[in-house]
Amino acid sequence: MKLFVDRNRLYLVLVYFSLSFFYLSFILDGMDDPVPLLGYILAFIVVIVTSHDALLRIISQATGHLTTSTELDYFSAFIELNRKMHNFLEVDDVLMMVSETLRQKVQLHNIVFLVSNEVVSGVDEVEGSNDRMLALHSWPDSREWAFHTPDFEQEVSGKCRLCSFADADPLTVNALRETGTSFMLPIVQNGKVLCIILAGRTDEKPYTEFEYQMFDYLANQLSIILDRIRVYAKVMHQTAMDHAEKLQVMQSLSANIAHEMRTPLSGIRASISGIEEYLPQLMASHEWCSKHAPEHAPAIREGHLNILQTSPRRIKLMIDQANTVIDMLLMNLRDNLFDRRQLNPIGAADIIEQAVDRYPFKSGEREKLNLDLDDDFTFLGVESLFIYIFFNLLKNAYYSIQSAQKGGITIRLETGERFNRIIFRDTGTGIDSTIIGRIFDGFFTTKSDGTGAGLAFCKRTVLSFGGEIECESVHGEFTQFRISLPVFEGVS
């Protein structure tokens, strides 16, 4: 690049020197006053400054080299492309940016990306682009073109810069002809071909040294980025395999624990149902004995009698809540929560009232809950799963209120054009800004006795209904969950 730029500037200096020589010679003839002379010199300097770029461009075009402004445009485009590419870890995003730059700034066309399957698995297309992206190592099995041979990769691996028809090997020439392109740019890292870019250009001009340098720069940067993506893909693949293995173990273990827990819970519930059935008669008998034979029926305080009367219902609710926790843990480990054919129209106000009626409130908790359900709406969902969602939100909110020793809960409905919303807000401790982004992650919890399954379950369930759940919080002030659900129209 310096050679051509210096040569053009040298020609320009010679032109100005010649012009200034003749100009000054002409002016000095017959001119004795130095003041006008100074003015002519300043005028000539202005002419030099204003004509510099235009003359340099004319000289550059005459010598067959790129103009400085074009080189600057190329350089700026490739530098900006490099800056953007390093922010992505998806090969589609990187190649899309490369394609846009090559088309718009370098005037290339018919771009074909051949990518190693270590960088991208399978045969895909770059979304939103006409450029084709094929998996490199699928060539022996996928013969879209005749140059799909194992020898082609071996031929390309020895290349390290842009290659055109003039200096191409036989297989590369076949590749250029069959794809309707005019040059090949291999992206090689440590002797391994990561990607090959085949493209055509809109004119037939020979490639300049500057263009070779720019494409070499692009190839070097792409080799770094694609190698990073390759390593990242391997790490993510291994991580996914490890996660799947752990998940399988957890599914098996959870299923066994759930079975062992449900059996005694079912027995307790059955026993409580029997007690609940005969408890009114026992209470009536005790009341009769207290009046007619007090010596045989010691008095029981009225408060204890009231607790005894409500105990069966509270015990059944706690058993149901325990079963709910088991269900949530198991559902968080499943690939699919349910069959979408199970979705039914649900009234938002009605399902919230059911959840509130079934929730096992502790003493004084119900009074801290305020419902604003006038703006009712209908959505598609599963009743039991949605009740679980509210059990989770209520449980977390009361935990927050108890920790803060202040606050209350408000649940209100809000209708919209495309989405209706359920706003669940508590004014307890709030959530720290450093962890709010993780609260919906599976098994993430800040409680010493928490499982981290609750909010993850809420997220998955709402998403499966076609909705979204978002959280907003200010530490020490409030936490607000906004559940957005698609407007339901018609009969399911």
ChimeraX attribute file (.defattr): number of C-alpha atoms within 10 A of each C-alpha:
attribute: neighborCount
match mode: 1-to-1
recipient: residues
	/A:1	15
	/A:2	8
	/A:3	9
	/A:4	19
	/A:5	17
	/A:6	11
	/A:7	14
	/A:8	24
	/A:9	16
	/A:10	13
	/A:11	16
	/A:12	19
	/A:13	14
	/A:14	11
	/A:15	14
	/A:16	16
	/A:17	12
	/A:18	11
	/A:19	13
	/A:20	16
	/A:21	11
	/A:22	11
	/A:23	14
	/A:24	14
	/A:25	10
	/A:26	11
	/A:27	13
	/A:28	12
	/A:29	8
	/A:30	7
	/A:31	10
	/A:32	9
	/A:33	9
	/A:34	10
	/A:35	8
	/A:36	12
	/A:37	15
	/A:38	11
	/A:39	11
	/A:40	15
	/A:41	15
	/A:42	12
	/A:43	11
	/A:44	16
	/A:45	13
	/A:46	12
	/A:47	11
	/A:48	14
	/A:49	9
	/A:50	10
	/A:51	11
	/A:52	15
	/A:53	14
	/A:54	11
	/A:55	18
	/A:56	21
	/A:57	19
	/A:58	14
	/A:59	20
	/A:60	21
	/A:61	13
	/A:62	11
	/A:63	13
	/A:64	13
	/A:65	19
	/A:66	22
	/A:67	20
	/A:68	16
	/A:69	12
	/A:70	13
	/A:71	17
	/A:72	12
	/A:73	14
	/A:74	19
	/A:75	18
	/A:76	13
	/A:77	17
	/A:78	22
	/A:79	15
	/A:80	12
	/A:81	19
	/A:82	19
	/A:83	11
	/A:84	14
	/A:85	22
	/A:86	15
	/A:87	11
	/A:88	12
	/A:89	16
	/A:90	17
	/A:91	17
	/A:92	16
	/A:93	16
	/A:94	22
	/A:95	21
	/A:96	17
	/A:97	15
	/A:98	20
	/A:99	24
	/A:100	15
	/A:101	18
	/A:102	20
	/A:103	18
	/A:104	11
	/A:105	16
	/A:106	17
	/A:107	13
	/A:108	19
	/A:109	20
	/A:110	17
	/A:111	24
	/A:112	21
	/A:113	21
	/A:114	22
	/A:115	26
	/A:116	22
	/A:117	17
	/A:118	19
	/A:119	22
	/A:120	21
	/A:121	15
	/A:122	16
	/A:123	15
	/A:124	12
	/A:125	14
	/A:126	18
	/A:127	12
	/A:128	7
	/A:129	12
	/A:130	13
	/A:131	18
	/A:132	15
	/A:133	24
	/A:134	25
	/A:135	20
	/A:136	26
	/A:137	19
	/A:138	18
	/A:139	19
	/A:140	13
	/A:141	9
	/A:142	14
	/A:143	11
	/A:144	11
	/A:145	12
	/A:146	11
	/A:147	22
	/A:148	20
	/A:149	17
	/A:150	13
	/A:151	11
	/A:152	17
	/A:153	20
	/A:154	13
	/A:155	13
	/A:156	23
	/A:157	18
	/A:158	13
	/A:159	17
	/A:160	16
	/A:161	19
	/A:162	22
	/A:163	20
	/A:164	21
	/A:165	16
	/A:166	10
	/A:167	11
	/A:168	18
	/A:169	15
	/A:170	13
	/A:171	18
	/A:172	22
	/A:173	20
	/A:174	18
	/A:175	22
	/A:176	21
	/A:177	14
	/A:178	13
	/A:179	16
	/A:180	16
	/A:181	22
	/A:182	22
	/A:183	24
	/A:184	25
	/A:185	22
	/A:186	27
	/A:187	30
	/A:188	24
	/A:189	18
	/A:190	9
	/A:191	13
	/A:192	16
	/A:193	23
	/A:194	25
	/A:195	26
	/A:196	23
	/A:197	21
	/A:198	25
	/A:199	24
	/A:200	21
	/A:201	17
	/A:202	11
	/A:203	8
	/A:204	8
	/A:205	8
	/A:206	10
	/A:207	12
	/A:208	14
	/A:209	14
	/A:210	19
	/A:211	18
	/A:212	15
	/A:213	15
	/A:214	19
	/A:215	16
	/A:216	18
	/A:217	17
	/A:218	19
	/A:219	23
	/A:220	17
	/A:221	19
	/A:222	24
	/A:223	21
	/A:224	16
	/A:225	21
	/A:226	28
	/A:227	22
	/A:228	15
	/A:229	20
	/A:230	21
	/A:231	14
	/A:232	15
	/A:233	18
	/A:234	14
	/A:235	12
	/A:236	12
	/A:237	12
	/A:238	12
	/A:239	12
	/A:240	12
	/A:241	12
	/A:242	12
	/A:243	12
	/A:244	12
	/A:245	12
	/A:246	12
	/A:247	14
	/A:248	14
	/A:249	12
	/A:250	15
	/A:251	18
	/A:252	14
	/A:253	11
	/A:254	16
	/A:255	16
	/A:256	11
	/A:257	12
	/A:258	17
	/A:259	11
	/A:260	11
	/A:261	14
	/A:262	15
	/A:263	10
	/A:264	11
	/A:265	17
	/A:266	15
	/A:267	11
	/A:268	15
	/A:269	18
	/A:270	13
	/A:271	13
	/A:272	17
	/A:273	16
	/A:274	12
	/A:275	14
	/A:276	17
	/A:277	12
	/A:278	10
	/A:279	16
	/A:280	12
	/A:281	11
	/A:282	12
	/A:283	14
	/A:284	11
	/A:285	12
	/A:286	18
	/A:287	16
	/A:288	13
	/A:289	16
	/A:290	16
	/A:291	11
	/A:292	10
	/A:293	12
	/A:294	13
	/A:295	10
	/A:296	10
	/A:297	15
	/A:298	11
	/A:299	13
	/A:300	11
	/A:301	8
	/A:302	9
	/A:303	9
	/A:304	9
	/A:305	12
	/A:306	10
	/A:307	11
	/A:308	13
	/A:309	15
	/A:310	11
	/A:311	15
	/A:312	20
	/A:313	16
	/A:314	17
	/A:315	16
	/A:316	21
	/A:317	17
	/A:318	18
	/A:319	18
	/A:320	18
	/A:321	17
	/A:322	15
	/A:323	17
	/A:324	18
	/A:325	19
	/A:326	19
	/A:327	15
	/A:328	23
	/A:329	24
	/A:330	19
	/A:331	18
	/A:332	20
	/A:333	19
	/A:334	13
	/A:335	7
	/A:336	12
	/A:337	16
	/A:338	14
	/A:339	8
	/A:340	13
	/A:341	8
	/A:342	10
	/A:343	16
	/A:344	15
	/A:345	17
	/A:346	17
	/A:347	15
	/A:348	22
	/A:349	20
	/A:350	14
	/A:351	16
	/A:352	21
	/A:353	14
	/A:354	13
	/A:355	19
	/A:356	18
	/A:357	11
	/A:358	18
	/A:359	21
	/A:360	21
	/A:361	17
	/A:362	9
	/A:363	7
	/A:364	8
	/A:365	14
	/A:366	15
	/A:367	10
	/A:368	14
	/A:369	16
	/A:370	13
	/A:371	15
	/A:372	13
	/A:373	17
	/A:374	10
	/A:375	14
	/A:376	17
	/A:377	22
	/A:378	19
	/A:379	21
	/A:380	22
	/A:381	23
	/A:382	17
	/A:383	20
	/A:384	11
	/A:385	19
	/A:386	20
	/A:387	20
	/A:388	22
	/A:389	21
	/A:390	19
	/A:391	22
	/A:392	19
	/A:393	19
	/A:394	21
	/A:395	15
	/A:396	17
	/A:397	25
	/A:398	23
	/A:399	15
	/A:400	23
	/A:401	21
	/A:402	15
	/A:403	11
	/A:404	15
	/A:405	10
	/A:406	15
	/A:407	18
	/A:408	20
	/A:409	23
	/A:410	15
	/A:411	18
	/A:412	19
	/A:413	20
	/A:414	16
	/A:415	16
	/A:416	12
	/A:417	7
	/A:418	10
	/A:419	16
	/A:420	24
	/A:421	24
	/A:422	23
	/A:423	19
	/A:424	21
	/A:425	23
	/A:426	27
	/A:427	23
	/A:428	26
	/A:429	23
	/A:430	21
	/A:431	20
	/A:432	12
	/A:433	12
	/A:434	7
	/A:435	11
	/A:436	15
	/A:437	10
	/A:438	13
	/A:439	19
	/A:440	21
	/A:441	15
	/A:442	19
	/A:443	17
	/A:444	17
	/A:445	18
	/A:446	10
	/A:447	10
	/A:448	6
	/A:449	7
	/A:450	11
	/A:451	14
	/A:452	18
	/A:453	24
	/A:454	27
	/A:455	22
	/A:456	19
	/A:457	27
	/A:458	24
	/A:459	20
	/A:460	19
	/A:461	25
	/A:462	19
	/A:463	15
	/A:464	17
	/A:465	18
	/A:466	13
	/A:467	21
	/A:468	19
	/A:469	20
	/A:470	12
	/A:471	17
	/A:472	14
	/A:473	19
	/A:474	16
	/A:475	14
	/A:476	14
	/A:477	15
	/A:478	21
	/A:479	21
	/A:480	21
	/A:481	18
	/A:482	17
	/A:483	21
	/A:484	23
	/A:485	25
	/A:486	18
	/A:487	17
	/A:488	16
	/A:489	10
	/A:490	5
	/A:491	6
	/A:492	9
